[in-house]
Amino acid sequence: MSLLAPAALALGLLAIPIILLYMLRLRRREQVISSTLLWRELVRDRTANAPWQRLRRNLLLLLQLLILAALVLALARPYWQSAAGVEGDLIVLLDSSASMQANDGENGATRFDVARAEVERLIDGMSGSDRMTLIAAGRAPVVLAAMTSDRKLLRQALDGAAAENNSADWAAAFSLAAASSQGLAEPRMVIVSDGGLPEALPSLPGEVEFIPVGRSDENLALSALAARPGEAALDLLVTVANKGQATGQALLSLYIDGALFDSRRVTVDGNQDSHLTWSIPATAEVIEARLEPATGTSDYLNVDNRAWSVSGGQATRRVLLVGEENLFLERFFAVMPGYELVRMPGSDFEQAAESGETFDLTLFDGVPVPATLPEGSILVVNPQPGGEGDPAPAIQVTRTFPATAVTYLASSPLLTDVDWRGINIAEAQAVEPNGLEVVVAAEGGPLLLAGEIDGRRVAVLTFDLHRSDLPLQIAFPVIMANITDWLNPGRMVTIGENPQPGTVVSLLPSARAESITVTLPDGTVTEMANPDASGPILFSDTGQTGLYTVTYRLGPDDIRSEQFAINFFNPEESRIRPADTITLGQEEIRSGGDGFLNRREIWPWLLLAGLAILMLEWWITYRRGAKRPSFLKVR
Amino acid sequence: MRLFDDAALRKLEQLTLSADSVRAGVMKGNRRSRKRGTSIEFADYRNYTQGDDLRRLDWNVFARLERPFIKLTQEEEDLAVHILVDSSDSMNWPPAEDDHDAPDHKLRLAMQLAGALGYIGLLSGDLVSVALFDSGGRRNWGPFRGRPNGWPLISFLEVNFRLLTNETPGGERRTTLDLSLRDYALRARRPGLLFLISDLLSPGDVRQGLDTLLSRGYEIALLHVLSPGELSPDLSGDLRLLDVETGEAAEVTLDPLTLDEYATQLAQWRGQIETFCGGRGIHYSLVAADTPWELLIAQGLRRQGVVR
């Protein structure tokens, strides 16, 4: 039990005048009687059992002192630190932002655990008619339990709550709380948080109380991980931020495709950043950085100690156009996002091939296809027979034919959404299929072939674009997109830069994709609805940080997967310094200390007790007086 | 201020005093003794034994029956009657209000009783002496005998009563009953029936005085006069009680509980005296001061056998 106004105890000195008055009162009236013989006997008896008698004799004084004590105590406003404390309608805003995961509590308890315990105590302290609304203030504030006095329900809701990996949207949480408080006579807002509330929040209706959690601000965080294609390798930049005051040391380990690549010891001063760079092989796909605090360094937030990067995701694909200028093809690749076109004449290709430079897609337009195919996929347009003495080209042209009326259209993904009927072609080259599948055939021979040669995907358009009206048709970009997509499937995942947990990821799988599943970092597999071929699929279950694997099936055997990373790069949440006050509107709300809310003042009871004693005293006095109405003969 | 009126005194004429154990007086009184004596009034016969006075032999019976019988007659004797009145300040209580005597004044009742008893004694030919005693000394009346002394007795009492009540109590008149009684026992020449009228509110032990009196052959009737205010005190609050006689103080807080204890104390005190008296053949009677004296004489003392 503690006192809110201990100074009032000084009023206890009023006991002195009461005792003085009593002593004055006890100056006995003198009364002459015939003899004190019997009375003296009585007094002698009395002094024999004095303590009780003296007490009893001063019963009234005792009662008056008790009344005074009760009143003075009531003025001192004592309160119990017990769990009993909630009164009326309570709206609890439970901070579930990422910083609440900081485990700076006792025995490694997270702030969220502590906050949950606080709310649990509030729930325990509810009496029958008290009601509580529980709002989890996360990225998207959620009402966990709405205005209920059902403690079981509230506890269930509380157990279901968890800290997220995001900043909390306090403005939204506040408007939710304000909306919940409508129609309540005396709503009381309780904010359980470690601070980190933004400036310029609106004030809340009703009485606002703040229960702070969190004790330390020591935290080391990975605040950036970026891979950039450099010369012949990837340049990797890692930033380690120390959000605390003390200098921290940590071991930074780099894993590439699951294998440990390098480890470095980093020392970062308080409130400083440290930047580290690596050169890593260009073939690296998944890069993971792990930060492990060294012994003696406190690091209370774990979620920001790992970061991932999936390389290539954002890299543009390079296309080599071998041949003369072709306006249609160059325009097409200029318009298609994520492609970078390089053109060189057919005569230079040999040299270029020897330099070892690789392209994702090589386009042979109106030139003989070399016998040794380059790395990457290959699109051949209007193949030409090789010169005399040259090794036989990979696509052998036998003749030219003019009968280009289409006789066969294979059901192939290359022809998706393509209307071939309006296309007129002057002449085409007859080629050896060479294992390629005929997709479009005319009377004279195939017009479009597709297939694999030496593990490379190869598509062949056997006619000169300039000698057909295909480039002028709507079908041209469609068929080109189909072909490039088939030859070199683009990344399905469209994701912004530095994606945060909770970001919506747009999945744009091939139209043929079936059964898309996403494997979350914790191994959970989410199956996405079968796409309707139109528009992207939006995947929003990205609350976890880590690697997500998207798997989809194009055909019976064609299963592809792709990864993307969600990182916790959130300087605001990494700064876990707990706050003692929060500012709402113009009002600064201080925490009332531990158990601020849970005090139950007892002064009304003390006043009642005082009144009861007063009545008792009156009754005793009355009884003494009533039994013996005194017309005393005083001489 | 009269103590008695004539009508009341007339009633007394029919009464006599009686004592069981007091030896016969030296003079013939006109009151019947319990002894068989020489009066002419026949009482009984008994067998003659050797040494009996032959003058008492009933010759007529002897002539008829040839057996000697002694004729017993009533002895008539006189009685020494001592009336001791405690006239200390504690008896002069309660104090007068507005020049009117309190109806329950103890000394007045004591005087009335003394007068009544003395008058009865005088009427029946007893030797009556009255003594008022306190620390200021004794005021004696008598011993006198005979009806003509009736009025002098009453006027003696009335004069002294007036004197005593007009005094302001100032601790001058104390009683040490013990000493006074022993003193009286030594001085009195002829023991007899002794009436002690007192409130016994005296520091000494009254029992020793009574024992001395008993050993001198007195038959004692103790009239214990207490005022109603002493029997059930009409007091309340925190008081410093002052003894009117000794000036001693006792501080008490009076509440129902204390009063109950007082009542217990009083009963115990009375009980002790009563037991003491009962064991020694002392006629004890507690007299509330507001009881009319006629009633006391006519009923209370008669019941005790002191008055017939």
Contacts between the chains, C-beta under 8 A, distances in Angstrom:
chain1	res1	chain2	res2	distance
A	25	B	238	7.4
A	26	B	238	5.8
A	28	B	238	4.7
A	28	B	239	5.3
A	28	B	240	3.9
A	28	B	251	5.6
A	29	B	237	6.3
A	29	B	238	6.9
A	29	B	239	5.5
A	29	B	240	6.8
A	30	B	239	7.5
A	30	B	240	4.9
A	30	B	242	5.8
A	30	B	249	8.0
A	31	B	235	6.4
A	31	B	239	4.6
A	31	B	240	6.9
A	31	B	241	5.4
A	31	B	242	6.8
A	32	B	241	7.8
A	32	B	242	4.7
A	32	B	243	8.0
A	32	B	244	5.2
A	33	B	229	7.7
A	33	B	230	7.9
A	33	B	233	7.7
A	33	B	235	7.8
A	33	B	241	5.3
A	33	B	242	7.1
A	33	B	243	7.0
A	33	B	244	6.7
A	34	B	89	8.0
A	34	B	90	4.5
A	34	B	93	4.1
A	34	B	94	7.6
A	34	B	106	7.8
A	34	B	199	7.1
A	34	B	201	6.2
A	34	B	227	6.9
A	34	B	229	7.6
A	34	B	230	6.1
A	34	B	243	7.9
A	34	B	244	5.8
A	34	B	245	7.6
A	35	B	90	4.8
A	35	B	199	7.4
A	35	B	201	3.6
A	35	B	230	7.6
A	35	B	243	5.6
A	35	B	244	7.4
A	35	B	245	6.3
A	36	B	241	5.2
A	36	B	242	7.3
A	36	B	243	4.2
A	36	B	246	7.5
A	36	B	248	5.4
A	36	B	249	7.1
A	36	B	250	4.5
A	37	B	201	5.1
A	37	B	202	7.7
A	37	B	203	7.2
A	37	B	243	7.7
A	38	B	201	8.0
A	38	B	230	7.9
A	38	B	262	6.5
A	38	B	265	5.3
A	38	B	266	5.8
A	38	B	269	6.3
A	39	B	241	5.3
A	39	B	250	4.3
A	39	B	252	5.9
A	39	B	262	7.2
A	40	B	248	7.2
A	40	B	250	5.1
A	41	B	265	5.4
A	41	B	269	7.7
A	42	B	250	7.5
A	42	B	252	6.6
A	42	B	258	7.1
A	42	B	261	5.8
A	42	B	262	5.8
A	42	B	265	5.5
A	43	B	250	5.0
A	43	B	251	6.9
A	43	B	252	6.2
A	45	B	261	7.0
A	45	B	265	7.6
A	46	B	252	7.8
A	56	B	257	7.8
A	57	B	253	5.0
A	623	B	256	7.7
A	624	B	236	7.0
A	624	B	255	5.3
A	624	B	256	7.1
A	625	B	236	7.6
A	627	B	256	5.2
A	628	B	234	7.5
A	628	B	235	7.9
A	628	B	236	4.4
A	628	B	254	7.8
A	628	B	256	7.5
A	628	B	259	7.7
A	630	B	235	7.8
A	630	B	236	4.6
A	630	B	237	6.8
A	632	B	234	7.8
A	632	B	235	6.6
A	632	B	236	7.0
A	632	B	237	7.2
A	633	B	94	7.7
A	633	B	234	7.9
A	635	B	95	7.3
